[in-house]
Every structure is written in structure tokens, then in C-alpha cells.
Amino acid sequence: MPFVCSECGHRSVKWFGRCPSCGEWDSLVEAGAEDSEDTSAQATSWLGEELRSIDQVDLTDVARLESGIGELDRLLGGGLLPGGVILFGGEPGIGKSTLLLQLADALAERAGNVLYVSGEESERQVKLRASRIGVENERLYVLSEQALSRIVAAVEKIEPVALIVDSVQTTVDERAAGEAGSVRQLREVSTQLIQLTKSRGMATFLVGHITKEGAFAGPKMVEHLVDVAVYLEGSRSEDLRILRSVKNRYGATHEVAVFRMTSEGMVQVADPSRFFLEEGGEESRPGTVVVPVLEGSRPILVELQALVSPTGGYGVPQRRCTGLDVNRVLLLLAVIEKHLEVHVGAADVYLSLAGGLEARERGTDLAVVASVLSSLRNRPLPARTAVVGEVGLSGEVRPVRRLAERISEAEKMGMERILVPGVKAPASARNGRIDVLPVDCIGGALEALAFN
């Protein structure tokens, strides 16, 4: 009889102390008779729809449901879609339950009954959090339950427009073998909840646990089954929270929504650029560069700060980055050494994106070069200047995506000039109130910034 890993689902003809696939110890269990259950019920249609041509499918009754939280609606592509299932992940304590409780309150206020199911907290604990953030609505129902059958019964009783299950790892299907959170339980619970959602035309949020690597816990099949998958990111030392879409069947992927965690709950940040620049002040400082980064389809202006300090000949020079790819920074330092003949090999280099934002795109390359040289020479950039562009290995400045939108955002935030790649500088931007300075190489960028 085969053995199955309770963590990743790997199958083996013999038992191992450690799973060959995921590396977990003592996770292989003997596959019982439940794997050979009669699947006749699963073979039937769970939607009850008939075969038809695609031009006969009626979309008149399909309308998105606005939650009332503008940032979340924009992230999802305009609101919740009836019958849509959203997998919601994030680290412990990051604010998943708080944001979803606020969402449940907003939906109950605008649309109808909402069922919030908690398998980790009692109803009194949920009520305490709701009171703290000001959530009070008679159409918001709370159920502290782990059994799937009771959750289904509650859905049939109140007929909610939205269901929130916090979390799917604690929910148990009594008909399936295995403990809560096991591969089989996750597969069965997810499938049943998705079928329930599609058949009743409600919106469902499934809260998923996160592994230490930052991915959704459980089998990858759950991510394939859901319609939307979002991560809530942030640091416990910062109040910034970024909700990032990694899968969306009904809208654009890699969109972001920005929130702030406060004592009253999550507060949406409708203008992230102003939020990240509000503490910067008017005075330009050495090592500080304003760069328009692209998060999803939204340009956001942030401050990139650099500190370059000589080591004095003692120890190995340090290279530390916060919010940037350290390997990309090392490459850019090599480009500076080679093509500008500026020696930074004997200096410590520290780089940070202010505000706790993380940017992995290459549009920050030219800003990294400018900030490092500004700090090294202790000379600030001209005031109200933004910098954007990718830097190649030969020192050329390469085009970036959505340049026109970045220029427009910089102009909106009061920037007076912006350095951009010379190849793709849009002509429409030259008629605005901001001076667009196209550069072809990092040497030309230094001339434009009066660093030479």
C-alpha cells in the first residue's frame, strides 16, 4: 500500500523517515481506503449547467460587488465578482483578520448578510477586535467553527453575499481522513468551499497560512483552484501594509493596494507617493534621490537613500540594502567602477528605500548610481529632481516600462525635472510643467546632475 506525505502530498511505494520531496520528517503516512472511495458524487456536475455555445452565455446578471474599500476594489479589478474565490495570505500578526473584518463590515453595510467564520478565535475574541476597530453591524454574522458541515449549514441559513473563512487550514471535512491542515483536508475543504461558492454565487475569502519561505502553505493545487490570490506584506516595525495580487482571473496581476495599520484598524492610502514623500521635506540632502517605482500598474514616488563611508582600510567593505535587490546593487557598483572610474571598492555602501517599500524592478538602477555618487561626493542633487532608468553593463541607460505614467506622477508631486532614458522619452511629456532630461549613459546623467 502506498505512503503519502501529509505535508506536500508526495507518494511513495515505501516508507521514509524523511519525505524525499519536501524534506519534512515523519510526515509519510500509509494511504488508507479513503483514497479509493467511490467518486461517483465527484463525477457529477456541481454547477448544474448544460452544454452551450459561448455566445449563448448571458452576462447581464454578472456585476461586480463594490466593497466600499477603494484600494481593495481597485486591486481586484473593480470589486468582488459573485462566485469568485480569493485566497488571502500573510504572515502572522500582519493584519489579515483585521482587514477582512473591516471588509466584512463594509460589505454588510452595502450589500447584505456576511458570514465571518473563525476557526482560530472564539466569537468573543472576534467581538473584542471588532469593537476596537469600530465594527458593529447586525448583518455581519460571526461563527466560531472548524467543522465544514456546520459552516455549510450556516451559509444555507443566512444566505450571505460573502463568506470569510479564517483560516482554511483550521477547517475540517468530517468525511475526509487526516488532521486539520493536512494535504487531504486542505484539498477536500478547498474543493467543497469552492463548489459552494460557485453554486450560490457569493464571494468567498479563504485565509491561508504562510510558510517560512513566504509562500502559501499546503499543496499548490489550492492556488490553482482559486480565482484570486493576494498577499498582505509589511514589517511589524513599520505601519505600512501592501496588499499584492499574484493571481487574478478577473483583472491584472501584480497590482498593489497600500494601507496603514493604526489603532483603529487598516486605513487605505489613496495617494502612496504623498505618503512616502511627506517626511522628506523640501531640502535636498546628499545621498537622497527621488525615484518613481512601478508597483503593478501604479507609479509611486519614493526616496532612495544611500550612505557611502570609507572603511579606513580595516575589514571587508559592507554592502547592505533595504528594499532593493543586493545582487543588482553589487552589479551597479561594478558598473560605476568600470565606466566612471569612481572607486567605491574600499567604502561601505548602505542603500535603503524610505518608508519600508520594496522595489525589485530595474527602473531604480539610475537612481542607485546617482545616490551612491551623491553620498560619496557629499553633494546633493538639484532640488525637486527625480531619476528613473535601467543601467546596462556597458553603462548605457535603457528604457523602462510605463515611462509616461512615471513622468506624470513626478509632475503631480511637484517635481521640476526628471532624468529619463533618452531612447524612449515620450514627446507628450515635454509639453508639461516638468523638464524631461533624456540621458543615454551614466556619464551623461552625471553631467545633467552637475556632478562632473
LINBEL-V948884 format. One record per residue. N is the residue number from 1. RES is the residue in one small letter. PSI is psi in degrees with one decimal (* if undefined). OMEGA is omega as a letter, one per 40 degrees, with the letter a starting at -180 (999 if undefined). Layout:
BEGIN
N:RES:PSI:OMEGA + N:RES:PSI:OMEGA
END
This chain:
BEGIN
1:m:133.9:a + 2:p:163.0:i + 3:f:146.1:a + 4:v:135.1:i + 5:c:127.2:a + 6:s:-8.7:a + 7:e:-47.5:a + 8:c:-8.7:i + 9:g:5.7:i + 10:h:136.0:a + 11:r:143.2:a + 12:s:148.2:i + 13:v:-14.5:i + 14:k:164.3:a + 15:w:140.5:i + 16:f:148.6:i + 17:g:-28.3:i + 18:r:133.2:a + 19:c:126.9:i + 20:p:-18.7:a + 21:s:-55.7:a + 22:c:-12.6:i + 23:g:5.9:i + 24:e:143.8:a + 25:w:142.6:i + 26:d:42.2:a + 27:s:-8.4:i + 28:l:123.1:i + 29:v:155.6:a + 30:e:130.1:i + 31:a:121.2:a + 32:g:-166.6:a + 33:a:-12.9:a + 34:e:-22.8:i + 35:d:-16.6:a + 36:s:27.2:a + 37:e:159.3:i + 38:d:124.8:a + 39:t:20.8:a + 40:s:-33.9:i + 41:a:-33.3:a + 42:q:-23.2:a + 43:a:-17.0:a + 44:t:158.6:i + 45:s:129.4:i + 46:w:-1.6:i + 47:l:-21.8:i + 48:g:18.3:a + 49:e:153.9:a + 50:e:164.1:i + 51:l:131.6:i + 52:r:161.1:i + 53:s:150.6:a + 54:i:-27.8:i + 55:d:-5.7:i + 56:q:-4.2:i + 57:v:125.4:a + 58:d:127.3:i + 59:l:11.0:a + 60:t:-30.3:a + 61:d:-0.4:a + 62:v:111.8:i + 63:a:138.3:i + 64:r:146.6:a + 65:l:112.0:i + 66:e:130.6:a + 67:s:-20.5:a + 68:g:-11.0:i + 69:i:101.7:a + 70:g:-42.1:a + 71:e:-41.2:i + 72:l:-41.8:i + 73:d:-41.4:i + 74:r:-39.4:i + 75:l:-39.5:a + 76:l:-3.3:i + 77:g:19.6:i + 78:g:4.1:i + 79:g:-178.8:i + 80:l:140.8:i + 81:l:125.5:i + 82:p:132.1:a + 83:g:-0.1:i + 84:g:142.7:i + 85:v:126.2:a + 86:i:123.8:i + 87:l:122.4:a + 88:f:115.8:a + 89:g:166.7:i + 90:g:159.7:a + 91:e:158.6:i + 92:p:134.5:i + 93:g:8.0:a + 94:i:-19.7:i + 95:g:19.0:a + 96:k:-51.6:a + 97:s:-36.3:i + 98:t:-47.1:a + 99:l:-41.2:a + 100:l:-32.7:i + 101:l:-38.7:i + 102:q:-39.4:i + 103:l:-42.3:i + 104:a:-40.0:i + 105:d:-42.4:i + 106:a:-39.9:i + 107:l:-40.2:i + 108:a:-34.1:i + 109:e:-34.3:a + 110:r:-31.5:a + 111:a:-38.1:a + 112:g:-157.7:a + 113:n:139.9:i + 114:v:134.8:i + 115:l:119.4:i + 116:y:112.1:a + 117:v:125.7:i + 118:s:121.2:i + 119:g:2.7:a + 120:e:-18.5:a + 121:e:153.9:i + 122:s:166.6:a + 123:e:-29.8:i + 124:r:-37.8:i + 125:q:-41.0:i + 126:v:-40.0:i + 127:k:-38.3:i + 128:l:-43.4:i + 129:r:-40.0:i + 130:a:-39.8:i + 131:s:-35.6:a + 132:r:-36.7:a + 133:i:8.1:i + 134:g:30.5:i + 135:v:119.4:a + 136:e:105.7:a + 137:n:129.8:a + 138:e:-16.1:i + 139:r:3.9:i + 140:l:113.6:a + 141:y:139.9:a + 142:v:132.5:i + 143:l:119.1:i + 144:s:98.8:a + 145:e:147.7:i + 146:q:-19.2:a + 147:a:127.2:a + 148:l:-36.8:a + 149:s:-38.7:i + 150:r:-32.4:i + 151:i:-44.5:i + 152:v:-41.2:i + 153:a:-38.5:i + 154:a:-37.7:i + 155:v:-43.7:i + 156:e:-26.9:a + 157:k:-46.3:a + 158:i:-11.2:i + 159:e:67.0:a + 160:p:157.4:i + 161:v:-19.8:i + 162:a:143.6:i + 163:l:131.8:i + 164:i:121.1:a + 165:v:113.2:a + 166:d:93.1:e + 167:s:169.7:a + 168:v:-23.5:i + 169:q:-20.9:a + 170:t:-4.8:a + 171:t:139.2:a + 172:v:131.3:i + 173:d:114.5:a + 174:e:-22.0:a + 175:r:-13.0:a + 176:a:149.9:i + 177:a:162.6:i + 178:g:160.9:i + 179:e:165.5:i + 180:a:132.6:a + 181:g:-7.8:i + 182:s:166.2:a + 183:v:-45.0:a + 184:r:-42.5:i + 185:q:-42.6:i + 186:l:-41.1:a + 187:r:-45.6:a + 188:e:-44.8:a + 189:v:-44.8:a + 190:s:-44.1:a + 191:t:-44.3:a + 192:q:-42.3:a + 193:l:-35.9:i + 194:i:-42.3:i + 195:q:-42.0:i + 196:l:-40.6:a + 197:t:-47.3:a + 198:k:-40.6:a + 199:s:-30.5:a + 200:r:-8.5:i + 201:g:32.1:i + 202:m:171.3:i + 203:a:139.2:a + 204:t:134.2:i + 205:f:124.4:i + 206:l:114.1:i + 207:v:126.2:a + 208:g:140.5:i + 209:h:159.7:a + 210:i:138.3:i + 211:t:172.5:a + 212:k:-18.4:i + 213:e:-7.2:i + 214:g:11.4:i + 215:a:165.9:i + 216:f:134.0:i + 217:a:152.6:i + 218:g:-179.4:a + 219:p:147.6:i + 220:k:-18.4:a + 221:m:-32.0:a + 222:v:-40.3:i + 223:e:-33.3:i + 224:h:-31.7:a + 225:l:-36.2:a + 226:v:164.3:a + 227:d:-33.8:a + 228:v:140.1:i + 229:a:125.9:a + 230:v:147.9:i + 231:y:139.0:i + 232:l:116.7:a + 233:e:159.7:i + 234:g:174.3:i + 235:s:144.1:i + 236:r:-21.5:i + 237:s:-10.0:i + 238:e:153.9:i + 239:d:1.4:a + 240:l:135.4:i + 241:r:132.8:i + 242:i:121.7:i + 243:l:116.5:a + 244:r:131.1:i + 245:s:125.8:i + 246:v:-11.5:i + 247:k:134.1:i + 248:n:108.5:i + 249:r:-15.4:a + 250:y:8.9:a + 251:g:-169.6:a + 252:a:143.6:i + 253:t:165.5:i + 254:h:25.7:i + 255:e:159.3:i + 256:v:150.6:i + 257:a:136.6:a + 258:v:132.2:i + 259:f:162.1:i + 260:r:134.3:i + 261:m:120.2:i + 262:t:177.3:i + 263:s:-19.7:i + 264:e:9.7:a + 265:g:-162.9:a + 266:m:133.2:i + 267:v:123.6:a + 268:q:142.5:i + 269:v:100.9:a + 270:a:-25.3:a + 271:d:82.3:a + 272:p:-35.1:a + 273:s:-44.9:i + 274:r:-34.3:i + 275:f:-43.1:a + 276:f:-21.8:a + 277:l:-4.5:a + 278:e:-24.9:a + 279:e:1.1:a + 280:g:-27.0:a + 281:g:-179.7:a + 282:e:-24.5:a + 283:e:133.4:i + 284:s:137.0:a + 285:r:150.5:i + 286:p:134.9:i + 287:g:-0.9:a + 288:t:127.1:a + 289:v:137.2:i + 290:v:128.1:a + 291:v:131.9:i + 292:p:107.4:i + 293:v:158.7:a + 294:l:116.3:i + 295:e:105.6:a + 296:g:-121.4:i + 297:s:8.3:a + 298:r:122.6:i + 299:p:137.6:a + 300:i:129.4:i + 301:l:126.9:i + 302:v:161.9:i + 303:e:128.4:i + 304:l:122.6:a + 305:q:137.9:i + 306:a:143.9:i + 307:l:115.9:i + 308:v:119.0:a + 309:s:130.4:i + 310:p:143.9:a + 311:t:-16.7:a + 312:g:14.2:i + 313:g:5.7:a + 314:y:127.1:i + 315:g:175.1:i + 316:v:132.2:i + 317:p:139.3:a + 318:q:146.0:i + 319:r:103.5:a + 320:r:138.2:a + 321:c:142.0:i + 322:t:116.0:a + 323:g:-0.3:i + 324:l:161.3:i + 325:d:114.5:a + 326:v:-33.6:i + 327:n:-36.2:i + 328:r:-37.1:i + 329:v:-41.5:i + 330:l:-40.0:i + 331:l:-42.8:a + 332:l:-34.7:i + 333:l:-37.2:i + 334:a:-37.5:i + 335:v:-40.1:i + 336:i:-45.1:i + 337:e:-43.5:a + 338:k:-48.9:a + 339:h:-18.5:i + 340:l:-8.8:a + 341:e:38.1:i + 342:v:119.8:a + 343:h:111.8:i + 344:v:7.2:a + 345:g:-22.1:a + 346:a:22.4:a + 347:a:147.2:i + 348:d:136.7:a + 349:v:121.5:i + 350:y:131.4:a + 351:l:142.6:a + 352:s:139.4:i + 353:l:121.8:a + 354:a:146.3:i + 355:g:-5.4:i + 356:g:7.8:i + 357:l:147.8:i + 358:e:131.5:a + 359:a:120.8:a + 360:r:6.6:a + 361:e:160.6:a + 362:r:0.0:i + 363:g:-11.7:i + 364:t:-1.4:a + 365:d:-51.6:a + 366:l:-33.5:i + 367:a:-36.3:i + 368:v:-46.3:i + 369:v:-45.8:a + 370:a:-40.9:a + 371:s:-38.5:i + 372:v:-46.1:a + 373:l:-35.5:i + 374:s:-42.6:i + 375:s:-39.7:a + 376:l:-40.6:a + 377:r:-1.5:i + 378:n:42.6:i + 379:r:121.4:a + 380:p:156.6:i + 381:l:159.3:i + 382:p:143.9:a + 383:a:149.0:i + 384:r:48.9:i + 385:t:132.3:i + 386:a:155.0:a + 387:v:133.7:i + 388:v:144.0:i + 389:g:149.6:i + 390:e:141.1:a + 391:v:126.2:i + 392:g:173.0:a + 393:l:-22.9:i + 394:s:8.5:i + 395:g:2.8:i + 396:e:153.2:i + 397:v:119.5:a + 398:r:159.0:a + 399:p:159.1:i + 400:v:161.5:a + 401:r:148.5:i + 402:r:49.5:a + 403:l:-39.7:a + 404:a:-41.2:i + 405:e:-36.3:i + 406:r:-42.0:i + 407:i:-41.8:i + 408:s:-40.3:i + 409:e:-40.1:i + 410:a:-40.1:i + 411:e:-40.0:i + 412:k:-32.5:a + 413:m:9.5:i + 414:g:12.1:i + 415:m:141.5:a + 416:e:-21.4:i + 417:r:154.9:i + 418:i:131.5:i + 419:l:127.9:a + 420:v:162.1:i + 421:p:134.0:a + 422:g:-21.3:a + 423:v:-38.1:a + 424:k:30.0:i + 425:a:115.1:a + 426:p:133.3:a + 427:a:-30.6:a + 428:s:-28.9:a + 429:a:-19.1:a + 430:r:-15.5:a + 431:n:-0.5:a + 432:g:-169.4:a + 433:r:0.5:a + 434:i:138.4:i + 435:d:120.5:i + 436:v:118.2:a + 437:l:97.8:i + 438:p:136.8:i + 439:v:146.8:a + 440:d:-21.8:a + 441:c:168.3:a + 442:i:-25.8:i + 443:g:-42.7:i + 444:g:-31.3:i + 445:a:-40.2:i + 446:l:-38.9:i + 447:e:-41.8:a + 448:a:-28.3:i + 449:l:3.1:i + 450:a:39.2:i + 451:f:-14.7:a + 452:n:*:999
END
